[in-house]
Structure formats: C-alpha cells, structure tokens
Amino acid sequence: MSTIAPSTRVELDYTGSERLTMNMGPQHPSAHGVFRAILTLEGEQVVGIDAVIGYLHRCHEKLAETLTYAQYPSIASKTDYVAAMTSEFAYVRAAAMIGKIEVPKRAQYLRVIAAELQRVASHLLWLGTWCLDMGGALGGGATVFLYCIREREFILDLFESLVGARLLYGFYQVGGVRYDLPPGWAEQCRETVDFIDRRIGEYERMLEDNPFFLVRTQGVGVISRELAQGVGISGPLVRGSGVNYDIRRTEPYSSYEDFDFRVPVETGGDCYARYRVRMVEFRESLKIVRQALDRLPEGPISSRPGLKSVAQIRIPKGEAYARVEGARGEVGCYLIADGSAKPYRMKWRGASFSNLAILPHIIPGHKVADVVAIMGSVDPVFGEVDR
C-alpha cells in the first residue's frame, strides 16, 4: 500500500518573502496543451503546486460499454494516442483472460513487434518535444526535435503499410491480430530498426556533450526510491529511481519470455536518470523487434478465424485485470463481462494519470524554468490521464 498521503498539495515553509500565484497552462505550450499547474512562487522559486486535470475528458470507459469487443480496440487507441498500440494490447488481453482464449504464437510475436515499435515511436516523440520544451538554451533543442520526428515517421510508415493508419490502429483483436505482415514488410522493418539504432548515438552525443542539457537535467526533479514506491509511479520513472520493475520481465505476457533484453535501471532519480533509462530502452526495444522478426513462427494470426460479424465475439461472464508495460509504465484494463457481445463495465489504469501524482512532491524547491524540464521528464499524455 502507498505510504504517501493522498494529497495534491506539497508546500515549502514560508520564508517571509512575497508570494505570487501563477497559472502555468493550460494554454502554455510546454504544459502539453491540457494541463494546468497553479504555482505558488517566492521570486523564481516554486514553493507549492496544484496540479489540475480534466480538460480532455471523453468518457472512454462508458463508451467501451456501448461497443462490441471487436469494435472497441480502435477506440482504445485514442486513450494514449502517442502509443495507441499499448491500450489496445491491454484491452484484448483482459477479454482473452476472461474467455480463456488462446492466442496463436505468430500473433503473439506480431503483437510484440508492434508494441516495441510503438514504444520507440513514443520515446522519439518524448525526446524531441522534451528538448524543444527546454528551449534554445540547449543550443539544439529544435534540431533534436526535428531528428526525432524524422525517425518517428519511418515507424509510422511501417504501421501505415501494416494496418493502413499512422496514428490510431485497431491492430490488436481478441484472440490475435487483425493483419499479417504484407510482402516486404519484415525487410523494411529491419532497415528502419538499423537506421534508428545508428541515430540514437547521435542524439546522445548532441545532448550529453552539451553542458546546458546537463545543468537542466542533473540533480533536477529527484525522485527517491522510497517516494517512487510510495506514490506508485511506474515505467521509466520508477526505473530511474533504482527500482528494477518491468511487467515484461516480472509477469511475462505474449511470449516476452522468449526474448533476450535488459531492463535499464538508474539510481539518480533525476531528470537525467529518466532520460538515460529511455535511451537504453530505445536499443532494447529495437533488439526485441529484431529477435521477433528472426524467430517469427508460421501459423495463424488469430484463434478466432472466420468471424463474419462483430457481434459473434462474445465473452463469457467473468472479470479480469490485464496490464502491459507501456512507454510510460503500467497500462491496465479492468473488464467485467456479462456474456454478451459488449463489456458490462470497464476501467482504465493509465500510467500517465498515476505518474502525474509525483509532480507536487518533486517540483517545490525548483525554479519556474525547471517545471518544464521536470514535467517533460515525466512524459504525460493527457488522453490517458482524463480518458
């Protein structure tokens, strides 16, 4: 259980200086559009913060209860629209757990390939926008952003040729996946993976040899191991604070136990540590994709072939919670089935929602400019915060 009191307010002691309350967002470009931070300042120092969410609420959980099991994966993509494959993955796993539906080995490997490519694409957008948020002081923030977007486009090209879409996919289905690899896709994927792998070193040289980047990230926004475990954060945030926890390793699913990969852990707990975790994850995800392509089994891509109507997919009565390791941490789907073609109830566990709880604990004591660096290092996507 959490050892941290469920509070959204952590404030430093009053020093006698004049205090100012300032809104940062939701219009602020570095507030990621739909997040409001009410800062209490003494000069340039933040002494308190209220995190305000709810600007993007779209009732995804109730919407899921009106759609069939075959229809909803395409809508699940819209929760975390930066890593759409992740939400689909958690949803179909939950349905399969209730119905005890086996997924063919080839479909499991295809799910892993899509999930790891999606992780790389998400981290690319995170790195580029984070450097852009921290601005011209980096002497190349916009350059890194453009490079990352360029590489991300290559992955979106792969998704487009696989499912016909670049942002929201509907690739995962109950019992398998919707599409098999088209001719030449595997070769194109290997070329893309090799290209991105070479570029990662270029990003590291541009940033880690830059004193401005080091000053903006090292020792900034420190999350202790105890605080990380107490608040319940996950993903790169918890691994950046010395906690060796990755669902793909601790509770393997979709044949992740077949692949050799390293779970990166840093002990610094600061923005730089979280950056280093993600940089290693880039290479580890590319390694997993290569292994999956090399070992891709033959066979069917679904255990439920021949379905001609979305209403034919019915899940027996029961309930289950399925979780996957997303780009931002644990993404979970709690599903209750009543035997019909639609879920009776559904609840999302969004990684960004849980990770945002850390901000009031680590921002006070820093300067206003550090708020941008700290929040960007958390990598929130507000589609899964407000759902």
N, C-alpha and C positions, 0 to 999 in steps of 0.2 A: 504494500500500500504506500501511497505517497506520504512523505514526511514533511512536505512543504504545504503550508496553509493555502487553501484555495482562494487566493486574493489576486486582484488585478492591479494592486497598488503597492509599490515599494518606494518609500521616500526617504531621502537622507535627512539628517538632523538639520535644523535651521541654524544658520551661521550668523544671522543678523543682516545679511545683505538684502537688497531689494529683490523681490521675486517677481517674475514675469511668467504669465501663462501664454503659451503659443501653440497654435494649431499647426501640425505638420501633416498635410494631406487632408482630405482625400485627393485634392487637386494637385498635390506635389508630385512631379514626375518620378522622383525617387521613392515615393510611398507606394509605388506599384499600383497607382490608379484608384483603388477602392479600399484603402486602409487609412484610418485617421489615428494619429498619435497626438494626444494632448500633453505637451511637455511643460513641466514646471522648471523654470530656469533661474539660476543666480548668475548673472552675466552670461558667459558662454557655456557654463556647466549645467548639465541636466541633473536635477535633484529628484525628479519624480516624473512618472509617465503613466498615463491611462491609455490603454490600447482599445480602440473602438472598431468593431467589425459589424457586418450585417448589411453592407451596401450592395451585395451581389446575390442575395438570397433568391433561389429559383425553385425551391420545394422539390428537389430531386428525389427525396425519399418517398414522398407521397406520389410523385409522378410514376415511380417504379411500380407502385401497386396498381396502376391502371394499364400497364403494358405487359405483354406476354414475355416469357423467358427468352424467346428468340428476338423480340423487338428491343429489349432494354439495353443490351450491350452497346449499341450505337449511341444511346443517350448517356450511358455511364461514362463514355469518353469525355463528356462535357463537364464532368466534375473537375478533374485535373486536365485541363486542355493542353498543358505543356507536356504531359506524359500520359496521353489518353489510353495507351495500351494497358497501363497499370490498373486502372479502375475496372476495365473490362475483365482483366485477369481475376481480380478478387471476386467479382460478382459470379462469374461462371464456376469458379471453384466452390463457392458456397452452395450453389444449386446442385453441383455434382456431388458434394458431400452428403446432402440430404437424400438425394436419389440413389446414392451409391453407384454412380455412373463412372465406368472406367473410361479413361482417355487413352487412345492408341499411342504407342511410343513415338511414332513420327509426329503426331500432333503435339505431344509434349515438347519435343525438340523444337518444333516450329514456334511454339509459344515462348520458349526460352530465347530463341533468336530475336523475335520481335520485342520481347521485354528488355533485352540487353541493348539492342539498338536504340530503343526508346530512352533508356537510361542515359546513353551517350548523348542523344539529341537534347535531352532535358538539361544535362550538365553543361552542354555547349551554350544553350541559351542563358543559363545561370551565370556562367563565367563572363560571357560577353556583356550582359546587362549590368552585372555587378561592377565590372571595371568601368563601364560607362557611367554608372551612378556615382562612383567615386571621383570621376571627372578628370579635367585636364591636368590636375596635379600629378597624375600618374605618367604624364608625358607620352601617352599612347593608349589611353582607355578606349577611345573611339576605334583605334586600329585593332585592338584585341576583339572588340565587339564585331567589327566587320569580318575579321578572320573566322570567328566562331560561327557567325551566321552563314558564312560561305560553306563551312564544313557541315553544318546542320542541314543545309539544303540538299547535300548529297544523300543524307539519310532519308530525308523526305522524298527524294526521288525514288529510293528503294521502296518506301511504303506506298507511293503512288502506283508503282508498277505491280505491287503485290495486291493491293486492295482497291485501287482506284481513287484514293483520297490522300491528302497530305497532312491533315490535322486531326480529324475525327474518323475512326476507322470501322468499328464493328467487326474486327477480325476474329476475336475470340467468340466461340459459341459453346453452349452447353454440350459437353461430350467431345470437344475438339476445336478445330478452327474452321473458318469459312472457306479459305482458299489454300491451294497448294502452291508451291513455288513455280512461277512461269519459266519457260525456257530461257537460259542465260542469266537468271536472277542470281544464282549462287556465285557465279564468276564475277558479276558486277558487285555483289556484296563484298567479296574478298578484296577486290580492288579498292573499294571505298574504305574498308576497315584498315587496310595497309596505308592508305593516304592519310587518314585521320591520325593513325598511330604516329606517323612521322611528324605531324603538325603539333602534337602535344608537347614535344620537346621545345618547339619554337615558342609556344605560349609560356612555358616555364622560364626560358631564358629572358623573354621580354619582361616578365614580372619579377622574378626572383633576383635578377640583377639590378632591379630598379629600387633605389633607396626610398623613394616616395611610397611605393607599394608596401615595402616592409614596415615603414613607420605607421602607415594607415591600418595595418592588419596585425602586427605582432604585439601581443600584450593588450589587445583591444577586445572587449566583449568576452572576457574569460568566463567559461562555464566550468565549475569544478566537477569532478566525478560525482560527488555526493549530491550536488544540485541537479546535475543531469538525471540521475536516477530518481531523485525525489520529485521532480516536476513531471517526469515521464516522457521526455523527448526521445526521439529515435532517429535512425538513419545516420547520415554524416555528422549530425550534431552530437549524438551520443558517442559515436566512434571517435570524434575529435576530442572528446574528454576522457579518453582512456578506457572506455567500455567496449569490450570485444563482443558485439552483438549484431548479428545479421541473420534475418529469418531464413535466407537461402542456405545458411550453414547450420543453424541451430535446429530448424524444423524444415528440412529439405522438401520441396514440392516440385512437381513437373520435371522430375529426373535431374534436379540440380546436383544430386549426389554423384552423378556420373562425370561431373566436370571438375577440373583442377583450377582453382582460383584462390587468391589471397584476399582476406578481409583486412583492409587497411585500418590501422588504429594509431592515433596520435594522442599524446598526453598533455599538450599545451593548453587545450581548451579554448583557445582564442580564435579570432577570425582566420589567422594564418593556418592554424591546425585544421580547421574545417576545410579550407582551401586545399591543403595537402591531401586530405582524405579523398576529396573528389578527384583530384588529379590522378591519384593511384587507381581509383575506381574506373576512370576512363580506360586505362590499359587493361585492367582485369575484365571489364565487360567485353572489350574487343577480343581478349583471349578466349572468353567463353563462346563468343559468336564463331570464332574460327574452329573451336573444338566441335561445336554443334553441327557446323557445316561438314566437317570432315567425317563425322560419325553418324550423319543423318540416316536413320533407318528407312527401309522401304515399308510400304503398307498404307492403310487407310489414314485419312486425316480427321475422321470423326467416327465415334462409336454409334452414331445415330443417323446413318445414311438413309436416303430415300424419303425423308420427311417432306411432304408437299405443302404443308400448311403450318404457320407459326403456332396455331392452336393445338397441334399434335404433340408439342413438347409439354408434358405435364409432370410435375414433381410431386411425389407423394407427401403426405403430411409429415412435418418434422421441422427442425430448426438447426441452424449451423452458423458458426462464425469462421470465416476463412480470411487469412491475411497473407499478404505478399510483401516483399521488400521493394518498395518503390524508390524513385530517385530522391525523395525527401524523407523516407523512412517507412514505418509500418502503415500500410493501407489495408483496412479491414472492412469486410461486409458481413453484417449480421442479417440473416434471412430466415423468415418464417414462411413455410409453405403449407397450404391447406388442401392440396390435391388437385387444384385447378391449374389452368394454363398461365395464371398470374400469381406473383407473390402476395401473401396476405399482409406481411409487414416487412420493411427493410430499413436498415440503419447503417450509415457510413461511419467509419472511423478514419478521418482524414489526417494524414501526417502533418500537413501544414497547420491545421487547427490546433493540434496538441503542441507543436513546436513553438507556436506564437506565444504560449504561456511563459516562455523563458524570458521574453523581452523586458518586462518590468523588473526582473531580478538582475539583469546584467547591464542595462543602459544607464541607470543613475550613477553619477560619478564621472561620466564621459562628457565630451564636448558635443555641441549640436552636430558638427560635421561627422562625428563618429557614429551618430544614429544611423546614417545612411549605410556606412560600412557594416555595422552590426546587423541591421535588418536584412541587408542583401546577403550576408553570410548565412542567414537562416534559410533563405531561398523559399519564401512563402508563395504559394499560388492560391489566389483567393477564391477560385472556383470550388476548391475542396474545403476551404475554410467556411464559407457560407452555404455551400451546397444548395 
